[in-house]
């Protein structure tokens, strides 16, 4: 019998890349109707604003980072 720690991530037994591929594919097919699209776009916008303020990063890298963080949070709550 294996005792699982309740603090362990729920989706630890799955690989991240296949889950991300399926999520991004669903977002591309369903557009704004997909439940992950709006949070990921908001993360991209927030990252772009933060990147525009920081002189080294830039808005493009900040937007990609913000979208990536929000996608990760949607995949691994």
ZAMARGU-4260 file (C-alpha; in steps of 0.2 Angstrom, whole numbers, plus 5000, padded with zeros to 4 digits):
<rodrens>
0) 5000/5000/5000 | 5007/5017/4995 | 5003/5032/5005 | 5003/5048/4994 | 5007/5065/5001
5) 4991/5076/4999 | 5003/5091/4995 | 5010/5082/4980 | 5004/5088/4963 | 4988/5080/4957
10) 4994/5077/4939 | 5012/5071/4943 | 5010/5055/4934 | 5007/5063/4917 | 5020/5071/4906
15) 5019/5090/4904 | 5023/5091/4885 | 5009/5080/4879 | 4997/5089/4890 | 5003/5106/4884
20) 5001/5100/4866 | 4983/5094/4868 | 4979/5110/4877 | 4986/5122/4864 | 4978/5111/4850
25) 4961/5113/4859 | 4964/5132/4861 | 4968/5133/4842 | 4953/5124/4837 | 4940/5131/4849
30) 4947/5149/4849 | 4940/5160/4863 | 4927/5147/4867 | 4941/5136/4875 | 4942/5139/4894
35) 4961/5141/4894 | 4961/5154/4880 | 4957/5170/4890 | 4968/5166/4905 | 4983/5163/4894
40) 4980/5179/4884 | 4978/5189/4900 | 4995/5181/4905 | 5003/5186/4889 | 4996/5204/4890
45) 5002/5206/4908 | 5019/5199/4903 | 5020/5210/4888 | 5017/5225/4899 | 5030/5220/4912
50) 5042/5216/4898 | 5039/5234/4891 | 5043/5241/4908 | 5059/5231/4910 | 5073/5237/4898
55) 5082/5221/4896 | 5067/5209/4893 | 5056/5218/4880 | 5037/5215/4877 | 5039/5200/4866
60) 5049/5189/4878 | 5038/5196/4892 | 5022/5191/4883 | 5029/5173/4879 | 5034/5171/4897
65) 5017/5177/4904 | 5008/5166/4892 | 5019/5151/4896 | 5017/5154/4915 | 4998/5154/4913
70) 4997/5139/4902 | 5008/5130/4915 | 4996/5135/4929 | 4981/5129/4919 | 4990/5112/4916
75) 4996/5110/4934 | 4984/5119/4946
</rodrens>
